[in-house]
Amino acid sequence: MNKFFNCLVLVLLVTMTACRSHAQQVEPTKEAAPYSGLIHVVLDRDFPDPTVIRYNGKYYAYATQSPGSDGKMINIQVAWSTDHEHWTYAGDALPQKPSWASNTQNFWAPDVFFDAKLNKFVMFFSADPNELTGKWMGIAYADNPLGPFTDKGTPFMKGPDFQCIDPKAFVDPKTGKHFLYWGSDFQPLRVREMKDDWSDFADGSAATAVVYPGKDKSYSNLVEGSWLDYDNGTCYLYYSGDNCCGAGANYAVMIAKADNPLGPFVRLGESDKTLNSAILIKDAVYTAPGHNSIFTDEKGNKFIAYHAIEIAHKEKGRVMCISPVEYKNGWPVVIK
């Protein structure tokens, strides 16, 4: 009885702590979402904002900077796997800092893909510029998925504060047009058409707001971490909200969809009138899951890669997790 009572008290304390943390991040009238129990860790080390791709029978994961075993900062982390369950850490995909960010140390949110026309791996990433004026975005290229990636020499996009971060490139299967999604800083997520070689925005194009913050009950004070997936003729925009990390971490993966990359996008919480667009939230062991990517295995099964924080061992940082995802009744569902 004593053991049972002690466990019950511990569970209640953890739950109360989680609720207090949530209440600090959202308006007092909002309710915290229930635990999900869907989080599955595959790389138990600090590996935030993971992008996972499949190339030539292997899987490659890229992540925000983190200290290596020797204490030296790794600019853009990379790991590889043959089964997306067991991973080998491979170090730094961007070992040489770009000239415009050579004096700073803040590289994050890489989006990496292989462009067959360029015959190159392309990386969009966020960084602090030497001038320390806002957050900027860069583009780097490599011949090998493990790198080294080399920055093109000049920043791609400059922005005030942290609006121009968290890039996601997308090629529309219907039209072949290229697009880039980005955004944060309590501003809307945006998309704009790109040139076919990814060198610049398309002539005559303009940024279009696709998802606004503050539209749902929870997790939408700030929206960021865009990821666009295409399934059965529909564009699904995954994104995350509120606070990614730190003592007040309060993050979740949310979803909106549209018939084309420019929208208009309809949020899940708008569609079902619940004002809750989250599809992946904390559980009893891990909190603040978010900043995801979507990838497909050789059998056509889809998976969501994301980071989360172990409540009992927050010192490990944001570990990489992967869970199956299926589209049911017009929306994605994360499954165990």
C-alpha positions, 0 to 999 in steps of 0.5 A: 500500500505504501508503494502504491500510495507513493507512486500515486502521489508522484503521478499527481505531482508530475501531472500538476507540474505539467499543468502549471508549466502549460498554464504559464505558456497560454492564456489562463482561460485555455485548457491543457490538452490530454497526454497522447502516449504516442512518442517513440524515441530513436536517437536518445541524444540532443537532436532538435528539429529533425529532417529525415530523408530516404536516399539510395536505400538509407535514411539520413537525419539532419538537426539543429546544432549541438555540442559533440563528445569533445564539447565542440559545437557541431553546426548541423548534425547528421545521422544515418540509418538502414531501417529508420529505427537504429541510427549511427551518428555521423557528426557535422554536415556543415563543418565550415561556417558561412562567411556571413555567419562566421563569428556566431554560433547558432545554426538550426532547422535544416531542411535537406533534400536531393535535387535530381536536376542539380544532381546535388543535395540542397540544404536550407538552414537558419543562422545568426548573422555576424551583424546580429541583426535579426535571423537570416536564412542560408542555402548550402550544397553537397554531393554526398548526403553526409556532407560536407555541405558548402554555403553558397556564399551569401545569405538567401533571406534576411529578416528582422527578429526571428521571422525568416527561420524554419525553412521548408522547400517543396515541389508541387507534384501537380505543376512542378513549381518550387515553393519555400515555407518559413516563419515564426516570431508571432507572425504568420507562416508564409510561402512563396514560389521559388525559381527551379534552381532554388537560387532565388524567389520566382520573378513576380512572386510574393509571400502569402500568409498561410497559417496565423498564430492565436487561432486555436485554444492551445499551442498557437501563441506562436507558430513555426516549424513548417513542413509540407507533405503531399498525399492523394492530391492534398497539401498538408501543412504540419507546424508547431507552436508556442515554446520549443524548449527551456524551462517553459517548453510547451510544444505540439505538432499541428496540421492544416490542409489545402488543395494547392501549395499557396492555400487557402489552408484550413486548420484541423481545429477550424474544420471540426470546430474544436479550435484544437489542431494538434495531432501530436502532444506530450505524454507522461514521459516526454513533453514538448514534441514538435518541429517535425518532418514527414518521410516515406519508407520503401514500402510507401508507409509514412512516418513523422520525425520530431523532437521531444524532451524527457521530463525526468532527464531534461538535461539530454535536450531534445531527443529524436523521435519517429512514429508512424502516421496515416491519413484517415478521413482526410487528416493525418493521424499519428499512431503507436 
